């Protein structure tokens, strides 16, 4: 159909017989090939897809912010932008900025050590040998108490286990007695009837 329209249009235009007829054939050809004066279908599909993508991206605020900053981000990855700055100085500056927190923490720790050093030098630790002699028996006593506490804990666990066993046995006995008593009561009720 398209081929016929093209051949017919070429014959009419080349012979010069009927220019209007040729133009009508061209308009038919345009309608068949691209939908007339309207956009071609491929362009319409691309426009529709682009509109849908824009609509999807417009729903998310983070995506909108990213799209706005996309040109700026592309600029930062451009080698010309990077080379405008001296990389060595840039790296040094980044190191200093990153080290600021570490240096501040170190300064605070040094100040605290300086404040606490007066307690070490003041003579508070002069009797250290005597205190160590007193601490040794106390440490041994703590270890003994710890061992005793563990032994007592084991004994308590054992007693609780035995107690639970006795309670289980008593419960079983009470259930058995209850069953016997019910059976006797039922027999007694049957005799009375």
Short mmCIF file of the C-alpha atoms (twelve columns), coordinates in Angstrom:
data_MODEL
# 
_entry.id   MODEL 
# 
loop_
_atom_site.group_PDB 
_atom_site.id 
_atom_site.type_symbol 
_atom_site.label_atom_id 
_atom_site.label_alt_id 
_atom_site.label_comp_id 
_atom_site.label_asym_id 
_atom_site.label_seq_id 
_atom_site.Cartn_x 
_atom_site.Cartn_y 
_atom_site.Cartn_z 
_atom_site.pdbx_PDB_model_num 
ATOM 1   C CA . UNK A 1   0.000   0.000   0.000   1 
ATOM 2   C CA . UNK A 2   2.798   2.407   0.884   1 
ATOM 3   C CA . UNK A 3   4.772   1.362   -2.179  1 
ATOM 4   C CA . UNK A 4   1.781   2.039   -4.421  1 
ATOM 5   C CA . UNK A 5   1.356   5.484   -2.899  1 
ATOM 6   C CA . UNK A 6   5.036   6.322   -3.490  1 
ATOM 7   C CA . UNK A 7   5.016   5.118   -7.110  1 
ATOM 8   C CA . UNK A 8   1.780   6.936   -7.848  1 
ATOM 9   C CA . UNK A 9   3.106   10.137  -6.283  1 
ATOM 10  C CA . UNK A 10  6.369   9.936   -8.233  1 
ATOM 11  C CA . UNK A 11  4.581   9.423   -11.550 1 
ATOM 12  C CA . UNK A 12  2.207   12.298  -11.009 1 
ATOM 13  C CA . UNK A 13  4.857   14.780  -9.849  1 
ATOM 14  C CA . UNK A 14  7.333   13.880  -12.600 1 
ATOM 15  C CA . UNK A 15  4.799   14.219  -15.384 1 
ATOM 16  C CA . UNK A 16  3.594   17.573  -14.071 1 
ATOM 17  C CA . UNK A 17  0.023   16.713  -15.082 1 
ATOM 18  C CA . UNK A 18  -1.734  17.274  -11.797 1 
ATOM 19  C CA . UNK A 19  0.090   18.960  -8.900  1 
ATOM 20  C CA . UNK A 20  -2.914  18.832  -6.621  1 
ATOM 21  C CA . UNK A 21  -3.245  15.129  -7.177  1 
ATOM 22  C CA . UNK A 22  0.441   14.750  -6.258  1 
ATOM 23  C CA . UNK A 23  0.025   16.736  -3.080  1 
ATOM 24  C CA . UNK A 24  -2.975  14.656  -2.084  1 
ATOM 25  C CA . UNK A 25  -0.931  11.513  -2.647  1 
ATOM 26  C CA . UNK A 26  1.902   12.948  -0.505  1 
ATOM 27  C CA . UNK A 27  -0.571  13.703  2.290   1 
ATOM 28  C CA . UNK A 28  -1.890  10.124  2.017   1 
ATOM 29  C CA . UNK A 29  1.680   8.880   2.192   1 
ATOM 30  C CA . UNK A 30  2.389   11.039  5.231   1 
ATOM 31  C CA . UNK A 31  -0.729  9.753   6.977   1 
ATOM 32  C CA . UNK A 32  0.197   6.144   6.208   1 
ATOM 33  C CA . UNK A 33  3.831   6.519   7.266   1 
ATOM 34  C CA . UNK A 34  3.625   8.927   10.166  1 
ATOM 35  C CA . UNK A 35  0.087   9.729   11.041  1 
ATOM 36  C CA . UNK A 36  -0.233  12.941  9.001   1 
ATOM 37  C CA . UNK A 37  0.552   16.236  10.707  1 
ATOM 38  C CA . UNK A 38  0.706   14.541  14.114  1 
ATOM 39  C CA . UNK A 39  3.926   13.315  15.655  1 
ATOM 40  C CA . UNK A 40  5.187   9.947   14.410  1 
ATOM 41  C CA . UNK A 41  4.156   7.028   16.683  1 
ATOM 42  C CA . UNK A 42  7.726   6.384   17.857  1 
ATOM 43  C CA . UNK A 43  8.094   9.968   19.032  1 
ATOM 44  C CA . UNK A 44  4.729   9.686   20.802  1 
ATOM 45  C CA . UNK A 45  5.856   6.519   22.565  1 
ATOM 46  C CA . UNK A 46  9.102   8.153   23.651  1 
ATOM 47  C CA . UNK A 47  7.173   11.197  24.866  1 
ATOM 48  C CA . UNK A 48  4.763   8.957   26.819  1 
ATOM 49  C CA . UNK A 49  7.623   7.013   28.390  1 
ATOM 50  C CA . UNK A 50  9.428   10.245  29.265  1 
ATOM 51  C CA . UNK A 51  6.243   11.623  30.881  1 
ATOM 52  C CA . UNK A 52  5.777   8.425   32.902  1 
ATOM 53  C CA . UNK A 53  9.403   8.503   34.090  1 
ATOM 54  C CA . UNK A 54  9.060   12.177  35.041  1 
ATOM 55  C CA . UNK A 55  5.850   11.370  36.919  1 
ATOM 56  C CA . UNK A 56  7.521   8.480   38.799  1 
ATOM 57  C CA . UNK A 57  10.580  10.556  39.674  1 
ATOM 58  C CA . UNK A 58  8.391   13.472  40.772  1 
ATOM 59  C CA . UNK A 59  6.782   11.422  43.531  1 
ATOM 60  C CA . UNK A 60  9.959   10.942  45.566  1 
ATOM 61  C CA . UNK A 61  11.521  13.989  47.211  1 
ATOM 62  C CA . UNK A 62  14.966  12.448  47.472  1 
ATOM 63  C CA . UNK A 63  14.944  11.728  43.747  1 
ATOM 64  C CA . UNK A 64  13.853  15.302  42.987  1 
ATOM 65  C CA . UNK A 65  16.727  16.677  45.051  1 
ATOM 66  C CA . UNK A 66  19.144  14.312  43.329  1 
ATOM 67  C CA . UNK A 67  17.900  15.294  39.880  1 
ATOM 68  C CA . UNK A 68  18.343  18.973  40.749  1 
ATOM 69  C CA . UNK A 69  21.901  18.350  41.884  1 
ATOM 70  C CA . UNK A 70  22.792  15.974  39.035  1 
ATOM 71  C CA . UNK A 71  24.570  18.669  37.019  1 
ATOM 72  C CA . UNK A 72  26.503  19.752  40.089  1 
ATOM 73  C CA . UNK A 73  27.531  16.162  40.801  1 
ATOM 74  C CA . UNK A 74  28.577  15.686  37.173  1 
ATOM 75  C CA . UNK A 75  30.725  18.805  37.502  1 
ATOM 76  C CA . UNK A 76  32.526  17.322  40.524  1 
ATOM 77  C CA . UNK A 77  33.464  14.199  38.566  1 
ATOM 78  C CA . UNK A 78  34.833  16.245  35.678  1 
ATOM 79  C CA . UNK A 79  38.660  15.915  35.582  1 
ATOM 80  C CA . UNK A 80  38.993  19.607  34.681  1 
ATOM 81  C CA . UNK A 81  37.205  20.543  37.911  1 
ATOM 82  C CA . UNK A 82  39.453  18.283  39.973  1 
ATOM 83  C CA . UNK A 83  42.642  19.587  38.371  1 
ATOM 84  C CA . UNK A 84  41.713  23.213  39.173  1 
ATOM 85  C CA . UNK A 85  42.687  22.412  42.715  1 
ATOM 86  C CA . UNK A 86  46.087  21.131  43.690  1 
ATOM 87  C CA . UNK A 87  45.426  17.483  44.628  1 
ATOM 88  C CA . UNK A 88  48.324  17.385  47.097  1 
ATOM 89  C CA . UNK A 89  47.048  20.428  49.033  1 
ATOM 90  C CA . UNK A 90  43.496  19.132  48.826  1 
ATOM 91  C CA . UNK A 91  44.583  15.813  50.353  1 
ATOM 92  C CA . UNK A 92  46.526  17.617  53.084  1 
ATOM 93  C CA . UNK A 93  43.520  19.767  53.937  1 
ATOM 94  C CA . UNK A 94  41.253  16.727  54.097  1 
ATOM 95  C CA . UNK A 95  43.752  14.982  56.404  1 
ATOM 96  C CA . UNK A 96  43.867  17.970  58.744  1 
ATOM 97  C CA . UNK A 97  40.075  18.260  58.795  1 
ATOM 98  C CA . UNK A 98  39.716  14.531  59.451  1 
ATOM 99  C CA . UNK A 99  42.380  14.663  62.164  1 
ATOM 100 C CA . UNK A 100 40.769  17.558  64.039  1 
ATOM 101 C CA . UNK A 101 38.569  15.350  66.209  1 
ATOM 102 C CA . UNK A 102 41.422  12.968  66.967  1 
ATOM 103 C CA . UNK A 103 43.705  15.872  67.902  1 
ATOM 104 C CA . UNK A 104 41.035  17.436  70.142  1 
ATOM 105 C CA . UNK A 105 40.500  14.117  71.950  1 
ATOM 106 C CA . UNK A 106 44.257  13.744  72.404  1 
ATOM 107 C CA . UNK A 107 44.539  17.265  73.830  1 
ATOM 108 C CA . UNK A 108 41.704  16.587  76.290  1 
ATOM 109 C CA . UNK A 109 43.357  13.324  77.392  1 
ATOM 110 C CA . UNK A 110 46.722  15.066  77.880  1 
ATOM 111 C CA . UNK A 111 45.056  17.768  79.971  1 
ATOM 112 C CA . UNK A 112 43.354  15.139  82.142  1 
ATOM 113 C CA . UNK A 113 46.654  13.273  82.646  1 
ATOM 114 C CA . UNK A 114 48.305  16.517  83.689  1 
ATOM 115 C CA . UNK A 115 45.498  17.199  86.183  1 
ATOM 116 C CA . UNK A 116 45.729  13.690  87.655  1 
ATOM 117 C CA . UNK A 117 49.539  13.662  87.827  1 
ATOM 118 C CA . UNK A 118 49.460  15.768  91.018  1 
ATOM 119 C CA . UNK A 119 47.735  12.881  92.820  1 
ATOM 120 C CA . UNK A 120 50.548  10.515  91.901  1 
ATOM 121 C CA . UNK A 121 53.266  12.938  92.960  1 
ATOM 122 C CA . UNK A 122 51.506  14.110  96.145  1 
ATOM 123 C CA . UNK A 123 52.654  11.166  98.236  1 
ATOM 124 C CA . UNK A 124 49.348  9.335   98.377  1 
ATOM 125 C CA . UNK A 125 51.095  6.209   97.172  1 
ATOM 126 C CA . UNK A 126 53.993  6.261   99.663  1 
ATOM 127 C CA . UNK A 127 52.601  3.383   101.721 1 
ATOM 128 C CA . UNK A 128 52.041  1.196   98.707  1 
ATOM 129 C CA . UNK A 129 54.124  -1.729  100.049 1 
ATOM 130 C CA . UNK A 130 52.274  -1.758  103.366 1 
ATOM 131 C CA . UNK A 131 48.910  -1.566  101.602 1 
ATOM 132 C CA . UNK A 132 49.901  -4.391  99.282  1 
ATOM 133 C CA . UNK A 133 50.747  -6.576  102.294 1 
ATOM 134 C CA . UNK A 134 47.289  -5.887  103.746 1 
ATOM 135 C CA . UNK A 135 45.587  -6.479  100.389 1 
ATOM 136 C CA . UNK A 136 47.052  -9.971  99.839  1 
ATOM 137 C CA . UNK A 137 45.166  -11.619 102.747 1 
ATOM 138 C CA . UNK A 138 41.992  -9.717  101.788 1 
ATOM 139 C CA . UNK A 139 42.260  -10.946 98.202  1 
ATOM 140 C CA . UNK A 140 42.769  -14.527 99.427  1 
ATOM 141 C CA . UNK A 141 39.735  -14.159 101.731 1 
ATOM 142 C CA . UNK A 142 37.649  -12.893 98.754  1 
ATOM 143 C CA . UNK A 143 38.686  -15.917 96.717  1 
ATOM 144 C CA . UNK A 144 37.745  -18.246 99.604  1 
ATOM 145 C CA . UNK A 145 34.365  -16.525 99.991  1 
ATOM 146 C CA . UNK A 146 33.797  -16.860 96.258  1 
ATOM 147 C CA . UNK A 147 34.518  -20.610 96.413  1 
ATOM 148 C CA . UNK A 148 32.179  -20.963 99.426  1 
ATOM 149 C CA . UNK A 149 29.473  -19.018 97.613  1 
ATOM 150 C CA . UNK A 150 29.706  -21.388 94.639  1 
ATOM 151 C CA . UNK A 151 29.481  -24.441 96.942  1 
ATOM 152 C CA . UNK A 152 26.483  -22.978 98.786  1 
ATOM 153 C CA . UNK A 153 24.848  -22.175 95.441  1 
ATOM 154 C CA . UNK A 154 25.254  -25.800 94.358  1 
ATOM 155 C CA . UNK A 155 23.799  -27.017 97.681  1 
ATOM 156 C CA . UNK A 156 20.820  -24.674 97.313  1 
ATOM 157 C CA . UNK A 157 20.213  -25.933 93.772  1 
ATOM 158 C CA . UNK A 158 20.367  -29.529 95.036  1 
ATOM 159 C CA . UNK A 159 17.922  -28.766 97.872  1 
ATOM 160 C CA . UNK A 160 15.509  -27.055 95.469  1 
ATOM 161 C CA . UNK A 161 15.676  -30.064 93.143  1 
ATOM 162 C CA . UNK A 162 14.879  -32.401 96.064  1 
ATOM 163 C CA . UNK A 163 12.093  -30.108 97.303  1 
ATOM 164 C CA . UNK A 164 10.497  -30.090 93.848  1 
ATOM 165 C CA . UNK A 165 10.718  -33.907 93.796  1 
ATOM 166 C CA . UNK A 166 8.947   -34.138 97.176  1 
ATOM 167 C CA . UNK A 167 6.213   -31.750 95.985  1 
ATOM 168 C CA . UNK A 168 5.740   -33.809 92.808  1 
ATOM 169 C CA . UNK A 169 5.428   -37.013 94.865  1 
ATOM 170 C CA . UNK A 170 2.941   -35.399 97.258  1 
ATOM 171 C CA . UNK A 171 0.885   -34.083 94.338  1 
ATOM 172 C CA . UNK A 172 0.752   -37.531 92.793  1 
ATOM 173 C CA . UNK A 173 -0.309  -39.018 96.166  1 
ATOM 174 C CA . UNK A 174 -3.048  -36.427 96.631  1 
ATOM 175 C CA . UNK A 175 -4.356  -37.113 93.137  1 
ATOM 176 C CA . UNK A 176 -4.381  -40.855 93.887  1 
ATOM 177 C CA . UNK A 177 -6.153  -40.270 97.245  1 
ATOM 178 C CA . UNK A 178 -8.682  -37.997 95.541  1 
ATOM 179 C CA . UNK A 179 -9.418  -40.685 92.937  1 
ATOM 180 C CA . UNK A 180 -9.925  -43.318 95.675  1 
ATOM 181 C CA . UNK A 181 -12.193 -40.995 97.703  1 
ATOM 182 C CA . UNK A 182 -14.328 -40.164 94.677  1 
ATOM 183 C CA . UNK A 183 -14.719 -43.828 93.859  1 
ATOM 184 C CA . UNK A 184 -15.804 -44.534 97.451  1 
ATOM 185 C CA . UNK A 185 -18.223 -41.589 97.424  1 
ATOM 186 C CA . UNK A 186 -19.781 -42.795 94.182  1 
ATOM 187 C CA . UNK A 187 -20.278 -46.289 95.669  1 
ATOM 188 C CA . UNK A 188 -21.829 -44.760 98.771  1 
ATOM 189 C CA . UNK A 189 -24.176 -42.651 96.622  1 
ATOM 190 C CA . UNK A 190 -25.222 -45.726 94.644  1 
ATOM 191 C CA . UNK A 191 -26.022 -47.642 97.872  1 
ATOM 192 C CA . UNK A 192 -28.213 -44.806 99.118  1 
ATOM 193 C CA . UNK A 193 -30.260 -44.782 95.945  1 
# 
